[in-house]
Structures are given as C-alpha cells and as structure tokens.
Amino acid sequence: MNSFIEELRWRGMLQDMTPEIEEHLAKGMASAYLGFDPTADSLHIGHLVGVMTLLHFQRAGHKPFALVGGATGMIGDPSFKSAERNLLDKNTLDHNVAGIQDQLSKFLDFSGSTTNKAELVNNYDWMSEFSFLDFIRDIGKHITVNYMMSKDSVKRRLEDGNGLSFTEFTYQLIQGYDFYHLWKNKNCTIQLGGSDQWGNIVTGTELIRKMGGGSAYALTVPLITKADGTKFGKTEGGSVWLDPEKTSPYAFYQFWLNVSDEDAAKYIRIFTVLDRTTIETLEAEHAEAPHLRVLQKEIAKQITGMVHGESDFDMAVKASEILFGKSSTEDLAALDERTFLQVFEGVPQVQISQEEYSGLNSILDLFGEITKGIVFPSKGEARKMIQGGGVSINKEKIADPSAPISLTLLQNKYLLVQKGKKNYYIVEVK
C-alpha cells in the first residue's frame, strides 16, 4: 500500500493535517470523504484538486467517498464567500448530482467488487430525515456558539460588514454532522478538503469526539493560485467546465496548453498521475527548451484525455494544429462542427444562400456583392490579393481568381477564407 501522505507531499498537494493521521493510514485500508457542492450540473477545473486527492487516496489502496451536498447545496457554504448565494430546489439539485457523478466516474472506480471501490453519497438522504427541532436538540447542543464564531469563515463575514444569515451560520454544523454520520455508518474516519474547509472539517471531528467518543482526522490541500495572481480556473469567458457542452474539449485543451511555465511546473504534479521520475524528466526537457512547451503539452494531453477521452483529445490537437500550423482541407473536414466553430470563434461570418452559392461562376464572384464586402471591399482588391498569393480557402492556396468554384464545403456548409497570415472569415452556405 503506497503512502498517500507522501504522494501528496511530493506533489505539493498537502496543506494541513491533524496529528496521528499518518499512523492511522499505516494500519491498513481507511476511508475518507470529500464534498462537492452541486450548484451546477458540472464540475469545473477548480474542483479537480479535490477529485485528484480522492483519486490518489484510492490508488493508495484506501476507500474514497465522494459526498454531494444535496442538503448543504440548499444552504450555501459561507467560506471565502462575500455574499449569500441563491438557494436551489430539490429537482435542480438532483439533476446536478447526476451530472457530477458521471464526471467523477472518469477518475474514481465506482464499480467492481474491490473493498476500496468509490462510493457516492448525498447528504440529503440523511439530513432530510431531520426536523429542525430534532437537529438543534440532538446535534446543535454539542457545539457552542463561541466555537462556531471562532471560525475564520464566520469572522471574515462579520468583519467585512456584510454579516451572514442564520442559514449560512449553521452550515458548519451540518457539514460536521455529515462527517459524524459517515463515521458512524460507513466507518469513514477522514475528511479531505481545500484549506478553506479546515474549520468546517474540525467541527466534524469535534462532533465525533463528543457524540460518539471516537477519533477522526482531517487533511486539507492548498487552494490553487496562478503565478500572475489571477484566479485559477477562470478565463475571460468564465469558468472552465468539465462538461463539453459548457467548455468544448478544444477550449479545455487550450486552457492547459497556455498556462505559464511557472504554473506548468506546479500543475503537472497536481493534475496528472504521472510518477515522480517521469515528471522530473519532463521538467528537465522543458528547462532545456522552454519554447517547445513540453510541460504544457503533457499536462494538456493527460488531463484532456482523462476528462474527455482520447478521441476528443485527438480532435483538440488537430484543431490546434490547424489554427497554428500547416494543415489541409482534409484536416479541416475531419473536425466536427462544434470544434470547427470553437476554433474560429469570433471570426467574421457571412451567410449566403444555397442558390447564391450554386450561381457563382468563379472564385472571384465569391468576393463580390454576395459576401457584402466583408472579406474584401471590392472584386478588384480580391483579384489583386489572390494574384499575389495571399488568399486561401479551406487552407488551400487560391492561384487563379477566374477559376471555377470547385470547393468542398466543410461540414457541408462552411468555407474558411484566409486573407494574409492571420485574417480568417467564415462563409456559411445555408
């Protein structure tokens, strides 16, 4: 059985832990849980540190529980939040939980008969059985208000003047009870989480001590930051999601491909399962030739493959090569429509009818009034640039402006026009 703690330590994934947790893990298979907030029907890359923590826990021979907060998702964790968020209804939460479970199954083994197979649990299943009076009588009496007020997440909200509702204030008590419930019913002795969760986690160890007379342990991982100080996992377009409908595999791949060298050295340890020798070899290669971006390419390959599968990874690579390298009509035609449009997102587009397209007598006619002057202001300008070798359609150089139209429509409806080295236009035939 591999040392889970040592694995996290060399990967830079260890922040804090309670005493004696290493001795506890050394005794044999242990169980731990980590919570996911189901405020959306997809995880984003900010959740991946937690996912990878559970993955390493299972790979070390231990049993992971992924807890989705069907109950706590109705409340909202105040930790590091400046305001109370919108509360979700049960139907929405059930939908979100199903999406999250599907994504977690790409990282954790929920199947088979192994004793350490992963389990998904939903705290709504046990919290929904409580009445308010039962909860404050049977659970609330074990934790003092002074104890709850001492937590950083509570103090921060009180100090900034915004305050927090009683609903949010009870969050740590409910999360603490989750730990107690899993300790009592699933023999789960460890809670894992981000460093911002430390206060909530130790509330759980306190409940286990007071209500059950038992011992439990906490371990947190660092909150991931970017070298430039901006928030990890955010782009100009918003969060980077694991759901391909929210963030395409191409955009997902590009995110990792474009991280800085400093961040790449950190991320390859956190977001891949490559062993230490392999990573150190890659780091040495990168140091020799940083312009080749060896680390970024390997991170992008590993994490895109895990999240989206090999075929979507291959599609993302092809798309990148089309945009930044040499390619052909066949390469463009190999892209699915979603990836094609994602690659050329923001490119000026013009629509023409099938009848207009069929009536074209030459390439030059395409750049007349039919495209409304979007690509070229006039046919004369188009003719001049074509004769100078500056125009390609579907990545094929156009040599003769008078040549008849004999072009392959990409995805049966698009032409990709390139003017010069960097100016692209899409003509859609409808």
N, C-alpha and C positions, 0 to 999 in steps of 0.2 A: 504494500500500500504506500503510494507516494505521499510525501509531506505536503499537505495543502498549504500550510502556512509558509513554508519555504518557497513554494511555487509562486504565491502572491508576492512574497518579499522581493525575489529577484526580478519580477515583472513590474515592480513599482506600484503594486495594487494593494498595499497594506497601509492603513492609516492608524487605527487604534484597535485594541482587543483587550478583553478582560483577562485577569490573571488565571493561570492554570488551563487555558483553553488548549494549549499545545499538548499538555499531558492528557487531557480528556480525549483529544483526537487520536493520540497514540494508542489508546486502549482497543481500538477496533472501529468498525463502521459506526459513524454518528449520523445524525440527521440535523439538517439546518433549513431554515426558510428565508426567503427574501420576497418582499412585497412589491407588487406592481399596481400603480394607480390606474384604473380603467376609465380615464376621462376621454379616451378616444378609442376607436376600434383598431388602432395600430400602435405598435411601439415606434419610437424614433431612436436615433442613434445615441441620444442621451441615456437611454435605458440599457445600452449594450454593455456598460461596465458591470451592471448588476447581473445581466444574463451571462456574461463571461465568468463572473465569480461563481455562479451556480454550476456552470459547465466544468470549471476546474475542480469544484467540490466533488462532482460526480466522477470525473476522471481520476480523482484520488481515491476512489472506492467508497465514498460516502453517499448518503441518500439526500437528494435535494427536494425541497418543496417550493413550488412557485405559488405564492399567495396573490390572488387578485382581489382587490378590495371592493367587492360589491357593496359592502356596508359602508366602509370608510370613504368610498368614492362618492357617497351621497352627502358627505360632510366636507371633506377637503382638509388636507394637511397644511397647517399654518407655517411649517418650517420653511424659512427663507422666502416666504411669500409676503408681499406688501399689502395685499388686499384679499378679501374673501372671494372665492370663485363661485361660479354658477353651480347649483346642485343639479344632479342628473336623476331622471326617473328610472325605475327598475328595468323597463323594456330596453331603454338605451344602454344601460349598464350590461344587461345580458348579451346584447349584440356585441358590445365592445369586448367583453370577456371571451367570447367565442373567437374573435379575431386575434386576440393576444395569445390564446392557447395555440392556435395554428402556427403562429410565428415562433413561439417558444419551442415547438416540437422540432424545429430545424436545428436547434442547439442541444436540447436535452433529450435523453432517451426515456420516453414515457411508456414504451412497450416492453414486451418480453416478460420473463419470469424472474429476472435477476432481483435480488433483495434490495439493491440500491437503485431501482428504476425511479425516475422522477414522478412526482405526483403534483397535480394542480388542485388547489383548494381555494374556495371562495368564502370569505368571512361573512358573507350574507347568510350562508347556510346555518351558522350558529348564532349570529347576532340578531337575526330576525325572530328568534325564539324568545328574546328578552322583552319584557315590558320595561318602560322607563323606570318605574318604581322598583322592579326587581334588580335592575342593573345598579342603580345608585345605592340600594340597600346591601346587595351581596358583593359587589365589586368596588364601588366608589368608597366605601368605608375604609378600605385598606391603604389608600393613598391620600396623604394630606394635601391641602391646598398650598401650603408652604412648599412642599416638594414639587408640585406642578408649576408653581410660579417661578421656581428657581431655574427652569429650563431656558436655554438661550433663545429658542424659537418663540417662547412666550414673552420673555423680557424684551426682545428686539421689537416686537409688535407694540408693546406697551410704551416703549421709549420713543418710538417714532411718531407717536401721537395718533396713530390710526386706530389703536385698540384692536380687540378681536372679540368675536361673538362667543357666547357660552358654547355654541355648537362646535366651533373650532377648538375651544379650550379643552373640550372633552376628548379630542382626537387622540391624544397620547394615552388616555386611559383605555380607549377602545383598542388601540394598537397593542397596548400592554396586555389586554385580555386575550387578543389573538395569540400572542406568544404563550400565555398560560394554557389556553385551550389546546394548542398543538403540542405543548409539553405533556399535558395530561393525557391526551387521546392518541397522539401519534409518536410519543417518545421523542419529540423534537427538542433538542437541548441547546441549539444555537440559532441566533438570529443574525443575518447578514444584512448590510445596507450601506448606503452612502454616508459620509461623515456627518452630513446634516441630520441624520436619523439617530445619532448616538443617544440623545436624551429620551426619545421615544422607546428605543430598544431597552435601555436600562430600567425604564419603568416596567417593562415586561419581566425582567429578571427580579425586580423587587416584588411584583405580584406573585411570581412563582415561589419566592422565598417565604412570603407572608401567608399565602393561601394554601400552598402545597408543601411547604417545608423542604423544598428541593433546590437544586443548584442549576443554573443555566448560564449561558455565555453569550457574549456579544463580540462581533468583529465588523469593522467598517473599512470601506475602501475610500480613497481620496476622491473628491469632486474634480472632474477633469476640466482643465483650463487650456486655453490656447496661448502660444508664446506671445502673440501680439496683444493679449489682454481681452480679446473679444470672446463672446460666449461660444463654447464648444457645441457643435451640432446645429448651429444656426447659419443660414445663408441669407442673401438679400431676398430670396423667395420664401423664407421662413424655415421651419424645421425640416430636417432630412429624415423622412419616414422609411420604415421597412416595407410598407405596403407599396407595391409597384404602381398602383393607381394614384397614389399621393406623391410619390417621388419615383420617377422612372429608373430602371436599372442603369441606364446610361448616366443620368444625373447623379445617382448614388455612387457609381464608379468614379465619375469625375470629381466628386467631393473628396474622396480619399486620394485620388491621383494628384490633387492640387494642394495638399497640406504642405506646410513648410518643412524644411529639413529638420529643424529642431523638434517640431511636433511629431514628425515621422519616426524619429528615434524613440519617442515615448509610446506612440500608438502601436507600433509593430509588436511591442511586448504585451500591451493591454488587449488589443483587439484581434489577435491571432492565437492559434495554438501551436505555432512553430516552436521547436525546442530551442534551448539557450545557444547551443553550438551553431545551429542554422542561423539564428538571428545575429549572433556576433559575426559570422561570416558575411552576412548581408551588410552589416554595418561597416565592415572593413572595405567591402567592394564600393559602397556608397562614398566612403571617405576618399577613396582613390579617384572616383569620377562622379562628383555630385550632380553634374549636368545630365547624367543618364537616369537619375531619379530611381535608382534601384529599389530603395526602401518604399517609396510611394507606390511603385508598380506592384510590389509584392503585397503590400497592405491591401491595395485595391483588389487584387486578384483573390486574396484569401477571404476577405470579408464579403465581397460581392458574391463569390461562389457559395459561401455559407448561407447568405440571406436569400439570394435569388436563383441559385443553381448555375451549373456550368453553361447551359445554352444561353441564358441571359447575360452571363459574364462575357461569353464569346461575342454576342451581339454588341455589347458595350464597347469592347475592344475594337471591333470592326468600325463602329461609329466614330470612335476617336481617331482611328487611322484615316478615315475619310475626311474628317474636318482638318486634321493637322498634317497629313502625309499624302503620299501618292495613292490614287485609287482609280477605279474604272466604273463604267456603267453597271457592270455585273456586281461590283461591291455595293453600290447604292441600291440596286434592285434586291439585294439579299437582306436589307433592313426591313423590319416590319414598319407599318405606317406610324405607330406610336413613337418608335425610336427615331425614325426619319424626321418627324416634326419636332421632336425634342432636341435633336442635334442642331437643327436650324431654327430654333425658337428665336423670335424677334426679327427674323429675316423678312424684308418687304415681300408681300404676296400680292398677286393679281389673279383674278379669276376670269376665264374665258369659257364660252360655251363649246360643246362638242361640235356644233355646226360651224362655229367660227374657226375652230382648230382644223376641221376637215377641209375648209375652204382656203387654207394657206397654200400658196404656190411655191414659196421659198422660205428659207431661214430668215431672210431679211424682213419678210412680211410679218413675222412674229413680233418684230420690234417696232412696228408702226403704230397706228392708232389702236390696234387691237389690245395692246398692253398699256394703253393710256399714258404712254410716255414715262412709265415708272422705271423701266430698265434703262432706256435711252431716250433723250429728249426728241430725237428725230431719227429717221432711217439713215440719213447721211452720217450722223455720228456713229450709228451702229455699224454701217458699212466700213467706215474708216478703222474702227477698233477691231473688227473681225479680220480685215486685211492685214492689220498689224499683229495678229496672233494673240489678241488679248481677250478672246471670248471662248468660253467652254459651255457646253450644255450636257448635263449628266456626266460631268468630268471628262468629256471628250472634246478635244480642241476643234473649233469650227474654222475651216480654212477658206471656204467659198460662200460669200453671202447670198449668192444666187442658187446655191444647191437646193434641191427639193427637200421637203420635210420627210425624213425617214427616221424618226426618233422613237425610242422606247419610252413609254410613259411609266414612270416609277409608281409602283402600287396601282397601276392602271389609271392614274390621274394626275401625276405631277411631272413637271420638268424643273430641273435645278439649273439655273443660269448663273454662271460665274463671270464677272467682269473684272479683269485685272486679277490680282492675287487674293484680295480679301473681301470683295463685294459680291454677295450672293443674293439671288432673287428666286422666288418660287412662283411658277406659273401653274395654277390648278385648272385642269380641264374638267368642267362639270357637265 
